[in-house]
Amino acid sequence: MRLGRRALCVLVVLLACASLGLLYARTRDAPGLRAPLALWAPLQSPPRPELPDLAPEPRYAHIPVRIKDQVVGLLSGNNCSCESSAGSFHLPFQRQVQAIDFTKAFDPEELKAASALREQEFQAFLSRSQSAADQLLIAPANCPLQYPMQGVEVQPLRSILVPVRFSTEGHEAAFTIHIRHPPNPRLYPPGSLPQGAQYNISALVTIATKTFLRYTRLRALIASIRRFYPTVTVVIADDSDKPEIISGPHIEHYLMPFGKGWFAGRNLAVSQVTTKYVLWVDDDFIFTARTRLERLVDVLERTPLDLVGGAVREISGFATTYRRLLSVEPGAPGQGNCLRQRRGFHYKLSGFPGCVVTDGVVNFFLARTDKVREVGFDPRLSRVAHLEFFLDGLGSLRVGSCSDVVVDHASKLKLPWTSKDAETETYARYRYPESLDESQMAKHRLLFFKHRLQCMTTE
């Protein structure tokens, strides 16, 4: 009996060692688990990019020029691709990379025609969006070192070759003049401050939401808002088949054609906002004591950010901020670029503990109304869309996230002995389309053409 127990213990130890060895082998090279790269660290096995002609001027031909491999590894290869995590066996909680090829949404002949038309539109876009200020100008200095005055661009956390020359003769000076009307400011009255309050939330914030069939959840949302903000205006965009009446003080209910769509509803709701800020919420959120809009207003009032997200707490107690970093890598000529999205943030927001600067946030955010209208919501995205808004605003929308402002998410659990109603089934059919659903294919086609993308990876 004692021998059997010893054998069992040995077997357990061996199994544990084997499991740890397998875990190490599977996660050692996982792209989602490697340590962040330093700015000077080369990428993992990058294709060597084609370098520009860096030969010195004829009078300096005797000076050798050599580009270090360490520098080459930092440069963009202009030939991106999207690949999923290797292997078919995935361990729980292991971060994986999923890849989507937008070209699969087209037939071969259709893809050829769409690519040609997209390239034509892209060249037209470049011709009208570039100006003299984008031209690369090198300024000769009194010392041998020359430096670029304008026209040099680099993406965040990326590297480029800075065009610098050595010269002792010649001189060139150039400057750019912008000829334009000075932009007019758009100012909003802050309202009178309530006693002891730092901000008048009712005068500064409008809450906007889009609803579809879920009137029970919508009424619960409004009731929770009124507990903490009884006079804040709530704007509702509704594209239900048989709309119900939603009325009350400081409530605006706008009806749309049936199934008009998710982003079309966002546009309608935001178009009716008359305050400086708009708070976007889903129709199944619940406000609590931790849903402190004053905190989000304070961030936007004291920083140059355009939008700041909070956190959404599920019934399990887990809260998510859905912080996403977005980047676009150049592809081969005529092929389109590659969109990368991964979890993370750029840096912590100074003076605001728990807040960071990132590129995309959860579907609970406070934003400057003018900036949201400027970016807009593409109405062609009718059923499933969220991050596409931040992709449209990439480069112009400054985004932050604060984890200490939390809104609850109503439970989606359905008891097995309760019957399903037709409304719930209809909502699920529209809200959760299959992977090969026409709306998903339409979204991939849109991203392919609109943003000149060939693929996307998601971590």
KETI-400683 format. One record per residue: x, y, z of N, C-alpha, C in turn; residue in one letter. Coordinates in steps of 0.05 Angstrom, whole numbers, padded with zeros to 5 digits, always signed. Example, Ala and Ser with C-alpha at 12.3 -4.5 7.8 and 13.67 -1.06 7.14 Angstrom:
KETI-400683
+00264-00114+00156+00246-00090+00156+00264-00066+00156A+00257-00045+00142+00273-00021+00143+00258+00001+00157S
This chain:
KETI-400683
+00017-00024+00000+00000+00000+00000+00017+00025+00000M+00039+00024+00016+00057+00047+00018+00071+00051-00009R+00079+00028-00022+00092+00030-00048+00073+00043-00069L+00048+00036-00068+00028+00048-00086+00026+00078-00082G+00027+00087-00058+00025+00116-00053+00050+00130-00063R+00073+00118-00060+00098+00130-00070+00097+00132-00100R+00088+00110-00113+00086+00111-00142+00067+00132-00152A+00045+00136-00137+00025+00156-00145+00037+00184-00142L+00052+00188-00120+00065+00215-00116+00085+00220-00138C+00101+00200-00145+00121+00203-00166+00107+00210-00193V+00085+00197-00198+00070+00202-00223+00059+00230-00223L+00049+00240-00201+00039+00267-00199+00061+00288-00204V+00085+00283-00192+00107+00301-00196+00116+00302-00225V+00117+00278-00237+00125+00277-00265+00106+00291-00283L+00080+00288-00278+00059+00301-00294+00062+00332-00291L+00067+00341-00266+00070+00369-00261+00094+00381-00276A+00116+00366-00275+00140+00375-00290+00135+00376-00320C+00122+00355-00330+00116+00355-00359+00097+00378-00367A+00078+00384-00350+00060+00406-00355+00074+00433-00356S+00092+00437-00336+00108+00462-00335+00126+00464-00360L+00138+00441-00367+00155+00441-00391+00140+00448-00416G+00115+00437-00419+00099+00443-00442+00090+00472-00442L+00083+00482-00418+00075+00510-00416+00098+00529-00425L+00122+00522-00416+00146+00538-00423+00150+00538-00453Y+00149+00513-00464+00154+00510-00493+00134+00525-00510A+00108+00525-00501+00087+00537-00516+00087+00567-00514R+00096+00578-00492+00094+00607-00487+00120+00621-00491T+00142+00606-00494+00168+00620-00496+00170+00639-00519R+00159+00631-00542+00160+00648-00566+00133+00659-00574D+00114+00658-00555+00087+00668-00562+00089+00698-00566A+00079+00708-00589+00081+00737-00595+00068+00754-00575P+00047+00744-00562+00032+00761-00543+00045+00763-00516G+00066+00745-00510+00076+00744-00483+00105+00754-00481L+00117+00761-00503+00145+00770-00502+00146+00797-00489R+00169+00803-00478+00173+00829-00464+00172+00852-00484A+00163+00875-00476+00162+00898-00494+00189+00904-00505P+00191+00911-00531+00216+00918-00543+00224+00946-00536L+00250+00949-00530+00260+00976-00527+00261+00990-00554A+00263+01017-00554+00263+01031-00579+00286+01024-00596L+00308+01015-00584+00332+01008-00600+00334+00978-00606W+00314+00963-00597+00315+00934-00602+00304+00927-00629A+00318+00909-00644+00308+00901-00671+00283+00884-00669P+00266+00885-00689+00243+00868-00690+00251+00839-00693L+00233+00821-00687+00239+00793-00689+00238+00784-00718Q+00261+00776-00729+00264+00765-00756+00249+00781-00777S+00255+00807-00779+00241+00823-00799+00254+00819-00827P+00238+00822-00848+00250+00822-00874+00267+00847-00878P+00290+00844-00890+00308+00867-00893+00296+00887-00913R+00290+00911-00904+00277+00930-00923+00296+00941-00944P+00285+00950-00966+00301+00962-00986+00308+00991-00977E+00334+00996-00975+00342+01022-00966+00343+01043-00988L+00338+01068-00982+00341+01088-01003+00370+01092-01011P+00374+01107-01032+00401+01112-01041+00415+01131-01022D+00433+01120-01006+00447+01136-00986+00476+01142-00993L+00482+01139-01018+00510+01145-01027+00516+01174-01023A+00540+01180-01014+00547+01209-01010+00549+01224-01036P+00550+01250-01035+00553+01266-01058+00580+01260-01071E+00583+01265-01097+00608+01258-01111+00633+01270-01097P+00631+01294-01086+00654+01306-01074+00662+01292-01048R+00643+01276-01037+00649+01262-01012+00649+01232-01017Y+00654+01224-01042+00653+01195-01049+00674+01179-01034A+00695+01192-01024+00716+01178-01010+00707+01171-00981H+00684+01181-00972+00675+01175-00945+00657+01150-00946I+00665+01129-00933+00649+01104-00934+00623+01108-00918P+00601+01095-00928+00575+01096-00915+00567+01067-00910V+00560+01061-00885+00551+01034-00878+00527+01037-00859R+00505+01023-00866+00481+01023-00849+00483+00999-00831I+00482+01003-00805+00484+00981-00786+00459+00963-00788K+00463+00937-00784+00441+00918-00784+00421+00925-00762D+00431+00935-00740+00414+00942-00717+00394+00964-00726Q+00404+00983-00742+00387+01004-00752+00367+00993-00773V+00377+00976-00790+00360+00964-00811+00336+00950-00798V+00341+00936-00776+00320+00921-00763+00298+00938-00752G+00304+00964-00748+00283+00982-00738+00266+00994-00760L+00275+00992-00785+00261+01005-00806+00237+00989-00816L+00218+01003-00827+00195+00989-00838+00203+00976-00864S+00192+00951-00869+00199+00937-00893+00181+00943-00916G+00159+00958-00911+00139+00964-00932+00129+00940-00946N+00126+00918-00931+00116+00893-00943+00103+00877-00921N+00084+00889-00908+00072+00876-00884+00054+00853-00891C+00049+00836-00872+00030+00814-00874+00018+00809-00847S-00004+00794-00847-00018+00788-00822-00018+00757-00818C-00009+00748-00795-00008+00720-00789-00018+00715-00761E-00034+00694-00758-00044+00686-00732-00022+00672-00716S-00027+00668-00691-00008+00654-00674-00004+00626-00684S+00021+00616-00684+00027+00590-00694+00016+00568-00675A+00010+00545-00687+00001+00522-00671-00029+00521-00669G-00040+00497-00666-00068+00494-00664-00077+00489-00635S-00057+00484-00617-00063+00479-00589-00058+00504-00573F-00078+00514-00560-00074+00539-00545-00081+00534-00515H-00063+00543-00498-00068+00540-00469-00087+00561-00459L-00101+00556-00438-00119+00576-00426-00103+00601-00418P-00115+00624-00421-00104+00650-00413-00079+00658-00429F-00072+00643-00450-00049+00650-00467-00058+00670-00487Q-00043+00692-00489-00051+00713-00508-00045+00704-00537R-00065+00707-00554-00062+00697-00581-00066+00721-00600Q-00056+00717-00624-00059+00737-00645-00077+00725-00667V-00099+00738-00673-00117+00730-00694-00114+00748-00718Q-00114+00736-00742-00110+00751-00766-00135+00749-00784A-00142+00771-00797-00165+00772-00815-00154+00783-00842I-00159+00768-00863-00151+00776-00890-00175+00788-00904D-00174+00814-00908-00197+00828-00920-00201+00820-00950F-00179+00811-00963-00182+00804-00991-00200+00779-00995T-00204+00764-00974-00221+00740-00977-00250+00747-00981K-00257+00772-00976-00285+00781-00980-00291+00786-01010A-00271+00783-01027-00275+00788-01056-00269+00762-01072F-00282+00760-01095-00274+00740-01114-00248+00750-01128D-00233+00731-01140-00207+00740-01152-00209+00763-01172P-00228+00761-01190-00231+00782-01210-00241+00808-01197E-00259+00805-01178-00270+00828-01164-00248+00841-01147E-00230+00825-01135-00208+00836-01120-00190+00853-01137L-00184+00843-01161-00166+00857-01180-00178+00884-01187K-00204+00885-01193-00216+00910-01200-00218+00929-01176A-00225+00918-01153-00227+00935-01129-00200+00946-01121A-00179+00930-01124-00152+00940-01117-00143+00963-01135S-00149+00960-01161-00142+00981-01180-00157+01007-01174A-00183+01004-01169-00199+01028-01163-00191+01040-01137L-00183+01024-01117-00174+01034-01091-00148+01049-01095R-00130+01039-01111-00104+01053-01115-00108+01079-01129E-00127+01080-01148-00134+01105-01161-00144+01126-01142Q-00162+01118-01124-00173+01136-01104-00151+01145-01084E-00133+01126-01078-00112+01133-01059-00093+01154-01070F-00086+01152-01096-00069+01172-01108-00083+01199-01109Q-00109+01199-01114-00124+01224-01114-00124+01236-01086A-00127+01219-01066-00127+01228-01038-00100+01241-01032F-00078+01228-01040-00051+01240-01034-00048+01266-01048L-00058+01269-01072-00054+01294-01087-00068+01317-01075S-00091+01312-01061-00105+01334-01049-00099+01338-01019R-00086+01319-01007-00081+01321-00978-00053+01330-00972S-00034+01326-00991-00007+01334-00986-00003+01363-00995Q+00015+01377-00982+00021+01405-00988+00050+01410-00988S+00058+01435-00992+00086+01442-00992+00099+01437-00965A+00082+01438-00944+00093+01433-00917+00102+01404-00913A+00093+01386-00931+00101+01358-00929+00127+01352-00943D+00137+01372-00959+00162+01367-00974+00186+01366-00956Q+00204+01348-00961+00228+01345-00944+00247+01368-00951L+00254+01384-00931+00274+01405-00934+00297+01401-00916L+00321+01401-00927+00346+01398-00911+00359+01425-00908I+00364+01434-00884+00376+01460-00879+00406+01457-00874A+00422+01468-00892+00451+01469-00886+00457+01488-00863P+00475+01480-00846+00482+01497-00823+00510+01508-00827A+00518+01526-00809+00545+01537-00810+00566+01517-00804N+00559+01497-00788+00576+01475-00782+00571+01453-00804C+00588+01433-00806+00584+01413-00827+00557+01398-00825P+00545+01397-00802+00520+01381-00799+00496+01395-00811L+00482+01381-00828+00457+01390-00839+00434+01374-00827Q+00410+01386-00826+00388+01373-00812+00362+01379-00827Y+00342+01362-00824+00316+01366-00837+00300+01387-00822P+00289+01406-00837+00272+01426-00825+00243+01418-00824M+00234+01403-00844+00206+01395-00846+00204+01370-00864Q+00181+01358-00863+00175+01335-00880+00183+01308-00869G+00194+01307-00845+00201+01282-00832+00178+01273-00814V+00169+01248-00818+00147+01237-00802+00155+01210-00792E+00146+01203-00768+00151+01177-00757+00127+01169-00740V+00119+01144-00741+00096+01135-00725+00105+01131-00696Q+00087+01132-00677+00094+01127-00649+00109+01100-00645P+00131+01101-00631+00147+01077-00625+00157+01063-00650L+00161+01078-00671+00173+01067-00696+00199+01083-00701R+00214+01073-00721+00239+01086-00727+00241+01091-00757S+00256+01112-00764+00261+01119-00792+00290+01128-00794I+00300+01130-00819+00326+01143-00823+00322+01173-00826L+00336+01188-00809+00335+01217-00810+00355+01227-00831V+00346+01241-00852+00364+01250-00873+00382+01272-00863P+00407+01266-00858+00427+01286-00848+00451+01285-00867V+00462+01308-00875+00485+01309-00893+00507+01326-00880R+00531+01322-00890+00553+01339-00882+00562+01356-00905F+00565+01382-00900+00573+01400-00922+00586+01424-00910S+00604+01436-00925+00617+01461-00916+00611+01484-00935T+00597+01479-00957+00591+01500-00976+00561+01502-00981E+00552+01524-00992+00524+01527-00999+00507+01535-00976G+00485+01546-00982+00466+01554-00961+00438+01554-00972H+00419+01545-00957+00391+01545-00966+00373+01551-00943E+00354+01568-00946+00335+01575-00925+00307+01573-00937A+00289+01562-00922+00261+01559-00932+00242+01559-00908A+00219+01570-00913+00198+01569-00892+00171+01568-00906F+00152+01558-00891+00125+01553-00901+00106+01573-00889T+00088+01584-00906+00068+01603-00897+00040+01590-00902I+00024+01588-00881-00003+01578-00884-00021+01602-00889H-00035+01601-00912-00054+01622-00919-00082+01611-00914I-00095+01622-00894-00121+01611-00886-00135+01631-00868R-00162+01628-00866-00176+01643-00846-00170+01632-00818H-00168+01649-00798-00164+01638-00771-00189+01623-00763P-00186+01599-00752-00210+01584-00744-00225+01597-00721P-00252+01596-00723-00268+01607-00702-00272+01587-00680N-00270+01595-00655-00274+01577-00633-00304+01569-00630P-00308+01546-00618-00335+01537-00612-00336+01534-00581R-00350+01553-00569-00350+01554-00540-00378+01546-00529L-00378+01534-00506-00403+01525-00493-00405+01537-00465Y-00428+01548-00458-00431+01559-00431-00429+01537-00410P-00413+01541-00389-00410+01520-00369-00433+01518-00349P-00451+01538-00349-00473+01537-00331-00465+01545-00303G-00484+01552-00287-00478+01561-00259-00471+01536-00243S-00452+01540-00225-00442+01517-00209-00461+01512-00186L-00469+01487-00182-00485+01480-00158-00467+01484-00133P-00480+01488-00111-00465+01493-00086-00447+01470-00079Q-00421+01476-00076-00402+01456-00068-00392+01438-00091G-00401+01443-00115-00393+01426-00138-00372+01440-00155A-00355+01424-00167-00334+01435-00184-00344+01441-00213Q-00363+01424-00222-00374+01427-00249-00404+01424-00248Y-00417+01437-00267-00446+01434-00271-00450+01413-00293N-00453+01388-00284-00454+01365-00303-00478+01368-00322I-00501+01378-00313-00524+01380-00330-00519+01400-00353S-00503+01421-00348-00497+01440-00368-00475+01432-00387A-00458+01413-00378-00435+01405-00393-00438+01379-00408L-00455+01361-00398-00456+01333-00409-00484+01326-00418V-00486+01313-00441-00510+01299-00450-00503+01270-00453T-00521+01253-00443-00517+01224-00445-00532+01214-00470I-00518+01200-00488-00529+01190-00513-00527+01159-00514A-00548+01147-00525-00548+01118-00528-00564+01110-00553T-00560+01087-00562-00574+01075-00585-00588+01050-00574K-00614+01047-00579-00629+01024-00570-00642+01009-00593T-00646+00983-00588-00659+00966-00608-00673+00944-00594F-00699+00946-00591-00717+00926-00579-00715+00923-00549L-00693+00931-00536-00690+00924-00508-00700+00947-00490R-00726+00950-00489-00738+00972-00474-00736+00967-00444Y-00737+00942-00435-00734+00937-00406-00706+00946-00397T-00686+00939-00412-00658+00948-00405-00656+00978-00407R-00668+00990-00427-00666+01019-00430-00678+01034-00406L-00701+01025-00398-00715+01038-00375-00698+01035-00349R-00685+01012-00346-00667+01008-00323-00644+01027-00324A-00633+01031-00348-00611+01050-00351-00620+01078-00343L-00643+01087-00353-00652+01114-00347-00657+01117-00317I-00669+01097-00305-00674+01098-00276-00648+01101-00260A-00627+01087-00268-00602+01089-00254-00589+01116-00259S-00592+01127-00282-00581+01154-00287-00594+01174-00270I-00621+01172-00267-00636+01192-00251-00629+01191-00222R-00619+01168-00212-00611+01167-00184-00588+01186-00178R-00570+01190-00197-00546+01206-00192-00546+01232-00208F-00559+01233-00231-00559+01257-00247-00588+01262-00257Y-00605+01273-00240-00633+01276-00246-00640+01296-00268P-00622+01314-00274-00628+01335-00294-00610+01334-00319T-00594+01313-00322-00578+01310-00346-00595+01300-00369V-00592+01312-00392-00608+01305-00416-00598+01278-00426T-00618+01260-00433-00612+01234-00444-00624+01234-00472V-00607+01229-00492-00615+01228-00520-00615+01198-00529V-00638+01189-00540-00641+01161-00548-00647+01160-00578I-00631+01144-00592-00636+01137-00620-00647+01109-00621A-00670+01105-00635-00685+01080-00633-00693+01071-00661D-00683+01047-00669-00691+01036-00695-00706+01009-00692D-00722+01007-00670-00738+00983-00666-00761+00981-00685S-00771+00957-00689-00793+00952-00708-00819+00965-00698D-00825+00959-00672-00849+00970-00660-00840+00987-00635K-00833+01012-00640-00822+01028-00618-00842+01034-00596P-00833+01033-00572-00849+01041-00549-00842+01070-00541E-00861+01082-00527-00858+01110-00519-00839+01111-00495I-00818+01127-00498-00800+01132-00476-00801+01163-00471I-00812+01171-00449-00816+01199-00444-00808+01206-00416S-00806+01231-00410-00800+01240-00383-00783+01266-00385G-00779+01278-00362-00763+01303-00362-00734+01297-00372P-00724+01315-00388-00697+01315-00399-00691+01289-00414H-00711+01279-00429-00708+01255-00446-00716+01263-00474I-00699+01256-00493-00706+01261-00522-00704+01234-00536E-00726+01226-00548-00729+01199-00560-00733+01203-00590H-00713+01194-00607-00715+01198-00636-00717+01170-00649Y-00737+01169-00667-00743+01143-00681-00730+01143-00708L-00722+01118-00716-00708+01114-00741-00722+01091-00756M-00717+01088-00782-00727+01065-00796-00717+01039-00784P-00733+01018-00785-00727+00993-00772-00700+00982-00782F-00683+00975-00763-00657+00963-00769-00638+00981-00784G-00641+01008-00780-00624+01026-00795-00595+01022-00788K-00589+01016-00763-00562+01009-00757-00550+01022-00733G-00528+01009-00724-00514+01017-00700-00501+01044-00702W-00484+01047-00723-00470+01073-00725-00487+01095-00736F-00508+01088-00751-00526+01109-00760-00541+01121-00736A-00548+01103-00716-00561+01113-00692-00542+01130-00675G-00517+01123-00675-00498+01140-00660-00497+01168-00673R-00496+01169-00699-00495+01195-00712-00520+01212-00706N-00543+01199-00706-00568+01214-00700-00567+01224-00671L-00559+01207-00652-00559+01216-00624-00539+01239-00620A-00515+01236-00631-00495+01257-00627-00503+01283-00641V-00517+01281-00663-00525+01306-00677-00544+01323-00661S-00557+01312-00641-00577+01327-00625-00565+01337-00598Q-00539+01332-00594-00526+01341-00569-00520+01371-00571V-00526+01386-00551-00521+01415-00550-00501+01423-00529T-00490+01403-00515-00471+01409-00493-00443+01405-00502T-00424+01414-00486-00396+01412-00493-00386+01384-00495K-00397+01366-00478-00389+01338-00478-00412+01320-00482Y-00407+01296-00494-00427+01275-00497-00416+01250-00484V-00432+01237-00468-00425+01212-00456-00439+01190-00471L-00424+01171-00482-00436+01149-00496-00439+01125-00478W-00463+01113-00478-00467+01089-00462-00484+01069-00478V-00481+01043-00472-00499+01023-00483-00526+01024-00469D-00547+01013-00481-00573+01014-00469-00577+00994-00447D-00557+00977-00442-00559+00958-00420-00539+00963-00398D-00530+00988-00395-00512+00996-00373-00528+01004-00349F-00516+01004-00326-00528+01012-00301-00509+01031-00286I-00518+01055-00281-00501+01074-00265-00501+01066-00236F-00477+01069-00223-00474+01064-00195-00459+01088-00182T-00453+01085-00157-00438+01106-00143-00410+01110-00154A-00400+01090-00169-00373+01092-00180-00374+01105-00208R-00398+01110-00219-00400+01123-00245-00399+01153-00241T-00375+01163-00237-00371+01191-00230-00363+01207-00255R-00383+01219-00266-00379+01235-00291-00361+01259-00285L-00362+01269-00260-00345+01292-00253-00315+01286-00258E-00308+01261-00253-00280+01253-00257-00272+01254-00287R-00290+01244-00304-00284+01245-00333-00284+01274-00343L-00303+01290-00334-00303+01319-00342-00277+01333-00333V-00268+01327-00309-00244+01339-00299-00220+01332-00317D-00218+01308-00327-00196+01300-00345-00197+01316-00370V-00220+01319-00383-00222+01333-00408-00219+01363-00404L-00227+01373-00381-00223+01402-00376-00194+01410-00371E-00179+01391-00361-00151+01398-00353-00130+01386-00371R-00137+01372-00392-00118+01360-00410-00127+01366-00439T-00109+01362-00458-00116+01366-00486-00130+01341-00498P-00137+01321-00482-00150+01297-00493-00177+01305-00505L-00185+01290-00525-00212+01294-00537-00232+01274-00527D-00223+01251-00517-00242+01230-00508-00229+01214-00486L-00244+01207-00466-00234+01191-00444-00255+01170-00437V-00246+01145-00436-00263+01122-00430-00262+01115-00401G-00282+01100-00392-00282+01089-00365-00279+01059-00366G-00291+01045-00347-00290+01016-00345-00319+01006-00343A-00323+00982-00355-00349+00969-00354-00346+00944-00337V-00363+00942-00316-00361+00920-00297-00383+00899-00303R-00375+00874-00307-00393+00852-00312-00405+00842-00286E-00425+00825-00287-00437+00814-00264-00418+00796-00248I-00397+00786-00261-00377+00770-00248-00359+00787-00230S-00360+00813-00232-00343+00831-00218-00319+00840-00233G-00314+00828-00256-00291+00836-00273-00298+00861-00289F-00280+00880-00288-00284+00905-00303-00263+00908-00325A-00272+00917-00348-00254+00920-00371-00254+00949-00381T-00230+00958-00388-00227+00984-00400-00223+00982-00431T-00218+00958-00441-00214+00953-00469-00195+00973-00482Y-00172+00977-00468-00152+00995-00479-00138+00981-00503R-00137+00995-00525-00126+00984-00550-00106+01003-00562R-00084+00992-00571-00064+01007-00587-00068+00999-00616L-00070+01019-00633-00074+01015-00662-00050+01025-00677L-00042+01011-00697-00020+01020-00714-00025+01008-00742S-00015+01023-00762-00018+01015-00790+00010+01012-00801V+00016+00988-00812+00042+00983-00824+00040+00984-00854E+00059+00996-00868+00057+00998-00897+00061+00970-00910P+00046+00966-00931+00049+00941-00947+00063+00946-00973G+00065+00925-00988+00078+00927-01014+00062+00945-01033A+00074+00957-01053+00059+00975-01071+00035+00961-01083P+00012+00974-01081-00013+00964-01092-00027+00943-01075G-00014+00934-01053-00026+00913-01037-00043+00923-01013Q-00038+00948-01005-00052+00958-00981-00036+00954-00956G-00044+00966-00934-00030+00965-00909-00041+00944-00890N-00028+00941-00867-00036+00921-00847-00043+00936-00821C-00067+00930-00811-00076+00942-00786-00069+00923-00763L-00056+00934-00743-00049+00919-00719-00065+00931-00695R-00078+00914-00680-00090+00923-00655-00082+00904-00633Q-00074+00916-00610-00065+00900-00588-00072+00914-00562R-00073+00900-00541-00079+00912-00515-00056+00929-00505R-00062+00950-00491-00041+00967-00479-00047+00996-00481G-00028+01012-00473-00030+01041-00474-00003+01053-00479F-00003+01079-00486+00023+01093-00492+00037+01101-00467H+00024+01115-00449+00037+01124-00425+00015+01132-00405Y+00023+01135-00380+00005+01143-00359+00000+01173-00361K-00024+01181-00354-00032+01209-00356-00024+01223-00330L-00005+01242-00332+00006+01255-00309-00016+01271-00294S-00016+01267-00268-00035+01282-00251-00062+01268-00247G-00066+01245-00261-00091+01231-00259-00086+01201-00254F-00083+01193-00229-00078+01165-00224-00099+01147-00235P-00091+01125-00247-00109+01106-00259-00117+01113-00288G-00106+01135-00298-00113+01143-00326-00088+01141-00344C-00093+01133-00369-00071+01130-00388-00080+01142-00415V-00061+01144-00433-00066+01152-00460-00063+01128-00478V-00083+01124-00495-00084+01100-00512-00097+01108-00539T-00105+01088-00555-00117+01093-00581-00147+01085-00583D-00155+01066-00567-00183+01057-00567-00192+01049-00539G-00218+01053-00533-00228+01047-00506-00254+01033-00508V-00265+01026-00485-00290+01011-00483-00313+01029-00492V-00337+01017-00495-00360+01031-00505-00374+01048-00484N-00358+01060-00467-00368+01078-00446-00347+01100-00444F-00353+01123-00456-00333+01144-00457-00347+01172-00458F-00332+01191-00448-00340+01219-00450-00321+01233-00470L-00333+01249-00488-00317+01261-00510-00327+01289-00515A-00309+01304-00527-00317+01331-00537-00336+01327-00560R-00359+01340-00558-00380+01336-00579-00370+01343-00606T-00355+01365-00609-00346+01373-00635-00327+01353-00647D-00310+01341-00631-00290+01322-00641-00304+01296-00650K-00325+01287-00635-00339+01263-00644-00353+01268-00670V-00365+01291-00673-00378+01298-00699-00358+01300-00722R-00334+01310-00715-00314+01312-00736-00305+01285-00746E-00302+01265-00728-00294+01238-00736-00318+01224-00748V-00341+01225-00734-00365+01213-00744-00366+01183-00742G-00389+01171-00746-00393+01142-00746-00403+01134-00773F-00389+01117-00786-00395+01109-00813-00421+01093-00813D-00443+01104-00825-00469+01090-00824-00470+01064-00840P-00449+01058-00856-00448+01033-00870-00443+01010-00851R-00433+01016-00827-00429+00995-00806-00454+00994-00790L-00472+00975-00797-00499+00976-00786-00503+00957-00762S-00488+00935-00760-00495+00915-00740-00473+00911-00719R-00449+00907-00728-00427+00901-00709-00404+00921-00715V-00399+00939-00697-00377+00958-00701-00371+00972-00674A-00346+00978-00670-00338+00994-00646-00311+01007-00652H-00291+00990-00655-00264+01000-00658-00260+01016-00684L-00279+01012-00703-00277+01026-00728-00279+01056-00724E-00293+01065-00704-00294+01094-00698-00267+01104-00690F-00252+01089-00674-00225+01098-00666-00205+01096-00689F-00210+01077-00707-00193+01076-00731-00198+01100-00748L-00223+01109-00751-00228+01134-00766-00215+01158-00753D-00213+01158-00727-00201+01180-00713-00172+01178-00708G-00159+01156-00716-00131+01152-00711-00114+01174-00724L-00098+01187-00708-00082+01209-00718-00094+01237-00712G-00120+01238-00706-00132+01264-00700-00147+01264-00674S-00155+01240-00664-00170+01238-00639-00152+01230-00617L-00149+01247-00597-00132+01241-00574-00148+01227-00552R-00140+01203-00546-00157+01185-00530-00143+01178-00503V-00159+01178-00482-00150+01169-00456-00168+01149-00444G-00160+01138-00421-00177+01118-00407-00171+01119-00377S-00193+01119-00361-00190+01119-00332-00205+01095-00321C-00191+01079-00306-00202+01054-00296-00219+01057-00271S-00219+01081-00258-00233+01085-00233-00261+01096-00237D-00270+01101-00262-00298+01109-00267-00312+01085-00280V-00330+01073-00265-00341+01047-00272-00371+01048-00276V-00381+01035-00296-00409+01031-00301-00415+01001-00301V-00437+00993-00290-00444+00964-00290-00457+00956-00316D-00452+00931-00324-00464+00919-00347-00486+00900-00338H-00511+00904-00347-00533+00887-00339-00527+00858-00346A-00536+00839-00329-00530+00811-00333-00542+00801-00359S-00527+00784-00373-00537+00771-00397-00544+00742-00392K-00542+00733-00367-00548+00706-00360-00577+00700-00363L-00584+00678-00375-00612+00670-00379-00616+00643-00364K-00634+00643-00345-00640+00618-00331-00651+00597-00350L-00642+00572-00348-00649+00552-00367-00679+00545-00367P-00693+00550-00345-00721+00543-00344-00740+00565-00353W-00728+00589-00359-00744+00611-00369-00747+00609-00399T-00769+00617-00409-00774+00615-00438-00762+00639-00452S-00754+00635-00477-00743+00656-00493-00765+00671-00508K-00764+00697-00506-00785+00713-00520-00775+00720-00547D-00794+00726-00565-00787+00732-00593-00769+00757-00595A-00773+00776-00577-00757+00800-00578-00727+00794-00573E-00721+00777-00553-00694+00770-00547-00681+00755-00570T-00695+00737-00582-00685+00722-00605-00679+00740-00629E-00697+00759-00634-00693+00778-00656-00669+00795-00651T-00666+00805-00626-00643+00821-00620-00617+00805-00623Y-00616+00781-00614-00592+00764-00616-00585+00759-00645A-00605+00756-00662-00599+00750-00690-00586+00775-00704R-00594+00799-00695-00583+00823-00707-00556+00830-00694Y-00554+00825-00668-00531+00834-00653-00507+00816-00656R-00511+00790-00659-00489+00771-00660-00490+00755-00686Y-00483+00767-00708-00483+00753-00734-00461+00732-00735P-00464+00712-00751-00443+00692-00755-00419+00704-00769E-00397+00689-00767-00372+00699-00778-00373+00704-00809S-00390+00688-00822-00392+00691-00851-00418+00706-00859L-00429+00720-00839-00453+00736-00845-00446+00758-00864D-00466+00766-00880-00462+00787-00900-00453+00813-00888E-00462+00819-00863-00453+00844-00851-00424+00844-00844S-00413+00820-00836-00385+00818-00831-00369+00821-00857Q-00378+00808-00878-00364+00810-00903-00365+00839-00914M-00387+00852-00909-00389+00880-00918-00370+00898-00902A-00366+00892-00876-00347+00907-00860-00319+00903-00870K-00312+00878-00877-00285+00873-00887-00280+00887-00914H-00300+00887-00931-00298+00901-00956-00294+00931-00952R-00308+00942-00932-00306+00970-00926-00278+00977-00916L-00268+00962-00898-00241+00967-00887-00220+00964-00909L-00224+00945-00927-00205+00940-00949-00203+00965-00966F-00225+00977-00973-00225+01000-00992-00222+01026-00977F-00237+01031-00956-00238+01057-00944-00211+01065-00932K-00198+01046-00918-00173+01052-00904-00149+01040-00919H-00154+01029-00943-00132+01017-00959-00117+00996-00943R-00132+00977-00931-00121+00956-00915-00123+00930-00930L-00103+00912-00926-00105+00886-00937-00112+00865-00916Q-00105+00871-00890-00110+00852-00869-00109+00865-00842C-00115+00850-00821-00115+00860-00794-00107+00837-00775M-00091+00844-00755-00086+00825-00734-00096+00836-00707T-00106+00818-00691-00118+00826-00665-00105+00809-00643T-00095+00822-00623-00083+00807-00600-00102+00807-00577E
